[in-house]
């Protein structure tokens, strides 16, 4: 496959190999060279060999073949007329055929010490948006011109790599202002003990749950055949459990609606929903995490219980054969929500209780900062894959709309709506890569983008992953049109799971990138989930894998997005928006690349 002009510029330093048979006398241009991105696979398959004696594409460009050349022939200097290997390039031609201009004997580009041409380090644009050149042979004459002359946007004072949430050493641009759209306050109240008793109450750190709520929960859906509740303390976690379907915070609106006002949160305790059907089949799809609960959860992940959390386990048994249908898992979630809803009613007013901590989240618009959108691809393939968007209460079920029923089309939430429990996760995909309900309640990428003073987060777009290919293309097209209408300067897109939804992931990135918007992808791929589809816009990717061998390891939320992943994604986006070239990835997953990139953030 011959190179396009755009691809040529990215591969000038790669080996020059003919894509097709070319006769003697051919003056070489982009259409004559094979795409170097396939070389590794070709060599590994013994379909071609590469010699160190070969010349680069830049050296061969514009030269004339001395003799006929067959397809996949690597070019050497003796095969070409008009080549100058020392200076590179042939016959003095640029990629567009124009004559190369002469250059001064000494030309130094003065850039900050932190500048780089790869994605493995941060970079700093000059505060005045200029590049300063010094030419020795002109006796110190200084030239200044806009950095935008190189095709990079001149974002004033954009310090790549300074991405700590809520803090930055970068001075504000002149005329910059922040406009707060809405404020969300989370008031936390500590739970030190949980009892299953004769009433539901919360007082002085003790949460009591009325055991009679189990009867109400069982009646929530006819598919629910049995339900139980127990309390698992941090020191007694070596107990067997059915597969974990969800981890749900205990939160209720005290003032205002979802995404604003005040939300009361019971910290130190979370609900853990587990389940199977009447035949003993775990409610899961690709992998399940039944087993001893101290071994099957990656404690401390954004979606998981923390090390010192009390777990309130609700185990639901549903009708045989319904675990792989949407209605089965939804019945289990609905039953669990009956119990949590009773607790929410008790904690809307906690004025007499001692608050343990308070968090404040602000939806902010930052004038004169790059406009950014976060796109979160969620499961929507039907069967058991579903999610509830914008329920009435934080992390609840009632009042929400299922993304499958809405056709999986993109829906925009404010950052505060996401962090206030605007997503209740119903999907039962592989446990290690599943973003569960608690994950969205404290989503690290939303928090980092929302508080980054260098960026203007316009919103969070949720888009489903349909089963049918035609539907995938349809919703991706709607996403592209939405992003175009939002007029953003950059985008980050994440996806949970892997496999089928990577088709959507690829199409969604293309829908954004083809409209000229720099985009960064965030996903689990590693060894087991390696991408089998792709496009030219997938050149900036963040790997979420934490498993040593690169697998879905059936440990809850082990391969999900963390604070460290969020920081790398933001740095990658800033790098790409600034026009700094990003090095291509290794051919296979390599943990050392992640460690190297992460080390640059410290």
N, C-alpha and C positions, 0 to 999 in steps of 0.2 A: 504494500500500500504506500503510495507516494505521499510526500509531505505537503501540507498546506503551507502557505507563506507564514501564517501565524505560528505553526508548529516548528517551522524551520528556525526561527529566531530562538526558540527554546532549546534547540539541539545542535547549535553550531559547533560545540566542542566534542560531540560524539563521533564515533567512527563513520566514515563515508562508505555506504554500501548501496549498490544499485538496486532499485526496486524491481526493474524489468530489464529485458535485453535492450541494450543500446548500441547502435553502430558507431564505428570510428567516425570522428569528426563532430560528435555531439558536444555542444557547449552546455555544461551541466548547470541545471537550475533546480529549484525546490522539487519539481515534479519527477526528477530522476533519482531521488534518494529514498531508500527504505526508512520507515519509521523506527528510530532506535528503541522505542519503548518495548518492542517485541523481541529485541536481541537476546535478552537473558533466557527467555523461554525457548527460542530457537537453538541457542547453544546447548542448553540443558537437554533438548530433545535430539541433539546430534544432527540437526538440519543445517547448521552452519558453524563455521569457526571464525574466530577473530584473531588477527595477528597484531602484535605491537608495532609492526612495520607499516601498518595502514595509516592513512592521513585522515584528518578530521573533515567534517562537512564544510567548515569554514575555509579550510585550506583548498578543498576541491571545488568550491563554488566558483563558477565562471570559467573553470578550466575546460580544455578540450580533450576528449578521449583520443588516445593515439591508436588504439585498436578496438575491435568489437568487445563488448562486455556483456556477460550473461547475468541473469537475475541472481541476486544475493551474492554478487561478487564484491569483495572488499577492495577498495581502491588503494593503490600505493602510488608513490611519487613517479615511478617509472612508467605508469600507465597514463600519465597526464601531461599535457603540454600547457605551459604558461603558469606553472605552480611555483610559488615561493614559500617553502615550508617555514623559513625563518620568521617571516612577517605574517604569514597566514593569509589566506584568500588568494584567488587566482585572477590574473589578468586585471587586477585593480578594480574589481566589480563589487558593489554592495548587493544586498539581497534584492533590491529593486532594479538592479542593472545600472544604477548611476555610478559615475566615477568616484572613487574614494578621494576625499580631500586630503591634502598634505597636512601633517601634524607637526607641532613644535618639537624640538629635541627633548624638552623636559616639560612635562605637564603634571602637576600635582593637584589632586582634588582634595581640598581641605574639608573634612567632615568631622563631626564629634567622635570621640574615642569609642563611644558605644555603638557606632554605626556598623551594620553588617549586611551581607547580601543573602543571608539564609534565614530560615525560620527558626533556627536553633538559638537565637539570641535576640535581645531587644534592640531597638534602634531609636534614634532621637532626631527629629527633623529640626532644622534651624528655626529659632523662635520667630524670625522675621520672614520665614518662608523662602529664603534665598539659599543658593549654593554659591560658595566663595571659591574662586579659582585663582591660583597664583602661577604665573608663567615666568620662570627664571630668566629666560633669554630676553625678556622685555624689561629687564631691570626692575623687577618687583611690581610691575603694573598689576593691580587687582581688578578682576571682573566680578560682577554680581548679576545674577539673573534668577528668575523664579524657578523653584524646584519643579513646578508644574510643567516646565518645558520638557521634562523627561517623561511626562505622562502620568506623574503621581500627583494626587490631590494635595494641595498645600494646606493641610490642617494645621492651623496655628497652634504651636506649643504642644503638639500631640506627642507625649512621651511614651513610646512603646515599651512595655515591660513594667510600667508603674501602674499596677492594676489592683492594688490592695483595696478591698472594699471599704469605702468611706474615708479614704485618706489618699493624698497625693501631694508631691512636692512641686507639681507643675503650677505655675501661676495662671490665674484665670485670664482668658482672652478679654481684650477691651470690649466693653459693651455687652459682655455675657451676663445673662440673668437666668435665675431659676424660678420656675412657676410651679407651685405645688397644686396638683389637681385634687388630691384627696389624701387623707391620712388614716392609717389603720393602727390601732393600739392593741397589742396582745398583752393582757394581764394574766400572769401565771400564778397559780396557787398550788402549793406542793401537796402531793399525796404520799403519805408515809405508810399507810395501811389500807388494805382493801378487804371488806368483809362481804360475804353472801349472807344476807340476813332477812328480816321480815319487813324492811322498808328501804326506800331509796333516799339517801341523804349524803351531804358532805358537810363536815364540821371539824375544824381544828386538825386538818390533815388526814382525817379518816373518811374514806369513801365506802358507803354501804349500798349494796345492790339488792333490791327485793327479789327473792328467788321466784316469786309468783310471776315475774315478768317472762319467765320461760314459757308459760302457757300462752301468753299474748304473742310471743315471738313465734311459736309453733303455728299459730293461726294466721301468721302474716302471709303465707302462701301455701296452697294445697300440696305443693311439691315437697315441703318440709315434713319429714317423717319423724325426726327426733332431734332434740337439741339439748345441750348441756353447757354448764358454765363452771369454771374453776379458776383459782388464783395461783399463779406461779411466781414465787418471789425470786430475787436475784441469786440467793444462796441455794435454791432448790430447783435448778433448771434441768437436771439430768432426768427428765421424764419423757416418755414416748408421746409423739403427737402425730396426727394426720397432717397432710400437706398444708402449708400455710398459704391461704388465699389472699390475706390482706393484713396490714397493720394500720389501725385507725386511731387518730388522736381523739381526746375527749375535749371538745370545744363547743362553745355556744355564743351566739350574739347577745351582748348585753346592751349595746346601743347601735343604731344604724343597720344598714344592710350589708350583704357580703362585699368585702373589699374596702370597707370604710367603717368609721366609728370604733367601737370597743368590742373585742372578743375575749371572753374569759376562757382560759385554758387550764385544765388540770394536768400539771406536770408531774412526772414520776410514775405515771401509770398509763398504759395504752391497751387498747383492745387488740387481740390477735384472733383473726377468724380462720378456722381450720375446717376441713370437711371431706366427706366421701359419700358415695351413694349406697343404697341398700345392699348392693352386691359386694361392697367392700372395695370398690374402685375409687382411687383417689381422684379428686376434682382437679384435673390438671391437663395440660396439653404436652408441650415439649419438656419433659422432665418434671419431677415433683420433689418436694423436700420433706416427706414424712421421715420420721426418725427421732432421735433424742434432740430435744429442742435447744440444748446448749451447744450442739454440734452443727445445727442446720440453719443458723442465723448468723450473719456477719454484723454483730452488735456495733452500734455507733454509726452505721451508714445513715444518710439522711432519712431513708424510709423505714429503718429498723428500730426496734427498741434500743435504748442506750444501755450501757453496762449496769446501771443501777435502777433501771425501770422495773416496776411490777407489771407483769403481763396478766391481763384478764382474758382467759382463753374461752372463746365461744366455739364449740364444735357442733357442726350441723350435718345431719344425714338427710340426703335428698332422695327423691324417687329414682329407682334403678334406671340406668340408661339415659338420664338427663344431664349428666355432668359435662357432656360435650355439646350441649345446646345452650343458647343464650339464657333461656328461662331457668335452667338449673342453677348455675352460679348466682344469677340475680336473686333467686329465691333465698339462697343462703345469706347474701348480703342484706336483703330486706329483713330477714329474721333478726340478724345481729343489730341492725339499725333500730329496731323496736326497743331494745334494751338501752342502747346509747341515747336514744331520743328521750327516754325517761330521765336519764341523768342530765341531759341538756336542760330539761325543764327545771331542774333543781339548782343549776349553777348560773342562771341568767342574772341573778342578783346575789353577789357575794360581798356586799358592802361591809358585812360584819366580820369578814375573814381577813387574815393577814396575807398580803400579796408577797410572793417570793421574788419575782422580778417582773420587769416590764420591757416590751420591745415596741419600737415605733417604726413603721414602714410608710414611706411616702412615694406616691406616684408623682414623679417630677418630670417636667419638660425643661430641657437645658438649651436655651437659644444659642446658636452659633457652634453647637457641638454636632459631631456626626450622628445622624439619625440611624438608630439600630432597631432591628426587629428580631425577636427570638421566635423560632418556629419549632413546636414540639409535635412530632409525629407520634400518634397513639394508635393502639390496636383497634381495628374496626372491620375485621374480616368476617363478621358474622360468627356462626357457630357459638363458641363460648367467649369470643373476643368482643368486648364492649367497654364503655366508660360512661360515667354520668358527668355532665357539664353543668356547672353553676346551680347546685342544689340550694334550697332555701337556707339551710343551716350549714356551718362549716363541716366539711368532710361527710355530709349526710347523703341520703338517698332521695328523700322526698323533694319534689320540686325541680329536680334536675332533668336534663334532656340527654338521651343516649345519642352518642355521635353516629352510631350505625343508623338509627332512625332518621337522622338529619342528612343522610346520604354521605357522611364523612367529609362534607365540604368544610373548608377552613372557617373557624370561628375565633374571633378576637376577644381575649380577656385582658383586663388591665393586670399589671404585675401584682397589685394588691389583691385582686380577686383570686389569683393563683395561690398566693401565700396565705389567704384566708380560707383555704379548703375548698376552692372552686372546682376541684376535680376529685371525684370518687372513683377509684380504679377498680374495675370489675374483671379485667382480663386475667386469664389463668395461664399465661405463657410461662416459659422456663423461669424458675425462681431467681436465678442469679442475675438475670438481665431485666427483671420486671420492676418498673417504677410504680410502687404501691402508694396508697392514699397518703400516708405520712410523708412520703418523698415530696409530693407537690406542696404540702403544708409548710415545708422548709426547703424548698428547691434552691440549691446553692447557686445555680446559674442565674436564676431570676434575681436573687438577692445581690449577687455580684454586679450584674448589669445595672440594676436599679440604683445602686449606690456609687457607681463609678463616675466621678466628676468629669471625666473626659468624654462621656458618651451620653446620648439622649435616647433612652429606651422608649420607643413609641408604643409598644404593646407586645403581648404574647399570643401567637397564633397557634391554635390546636387544629390539627388536620388528621383525619382518620386514614387508615391503611386498608382499602377495600380488597376483596378477594379477586374480583374479576379485572382483567387487564384493561378493558375499556373504561371501567370505572376509575381505575388508578390514573389513567391519562386525563380523565375528566376533572378529577379533584386537583391534580397537579396543575392543570391549566388554570383552574380557578385561583389557585394559590399564586401563580405567576401574575395574573391580572391584579390580584389584591396587593401584592408587593409593589407592583408598578404604580398603583394608585396611591400607595402610602409614601412614595418618593423617598425611600430610605437610602442610606449610604452604605449599609452593610447588613448582613444577616448571619445568624447562627441557626442551624437546624439540627435537632437531636432526634434520635429514635430509640425506643426500647426494643428488646428482642433482636432477632436476626433472621435471615432467610428470605421468606416471601416479602416481608416489608422492606427489604433492601431494594426491591424494584421501585417501590414508591419513593424511597429515600433518594435514589439516583434521579428519578424524574423530578422530584421536588427541587433538588439542587440545581438541575438544569433549567427548570422553570424560572428560578431566581437568577442564576448566573447568566442566562442568555439575554436577560434584560439589563446587563451591565452592572449588576449589583454584586460586589465581592461577597462570597458566601463561604462559611466554614461548616463542615459536617462533623457531627459527634455521634459515635456509635460503638457498639461491641462488634469486633470482627475477629481479631487474633487468629487462632488456628482454625477453630471449628466454624466460626461465622464469617470467614474471609469473603470479601465481596466478589460476586460473580458477574456483576454488571457495573458499568461506570460510564463516565463521559469526561470531556476535557475540563469541566468546571469543578470536578472532584479532585482538586489539587491541594486542598488544605483540610486535612482530616485529623480528628482527635480520637485516639483509641481508648476505650473504657475498660478494657480487660485488666483484671487483677489476678486472675488464676495463673499459677506458675506455668501450666502447660497450654494455656490459651483455650480453655473449654468452658462451656456451661457446666459448672460444677455442682449445681443443685444445692448451693448454699444461698439462702435468701439475700438478695440485693448485693451480692459480692461484686458483680460486674456492672454496677450502676454508677451514675455520675456523682462525683464528690466535689468538694471545694477545690482540690488540686486540679481536677479535670476542668472545672469552670475557669480557673485562672489561665490554664494553657489555651483554652478555646478563645478567651478574650484577647490574649496576647497574639494568637495566630490571626485573629480577625484584624487587629490593629496593624499587624505587619502587612497583611494583604491589602488593606485599604490604603496603606501608604505607598503601595507600588513596589515594595521590596520583594525580590524573587524568593520563592520558597523551594527549598531543596526537595527533589522527589523522594518518596518513601522507599524503604527497603522492600525487596520483593516479597519477603515473608515477615510476619510479625516478629518484632524484636523489642523486648522489654527495655533494652539499653537506650533506645531512641527516646522512650517516654522518660526514663530517668534523666537523660541528658537535658531534655527540654524543661523538665520540672526543676532541675538544678538552677536554671537561669532565672527562676522566679524568686529565688531566696536571697 
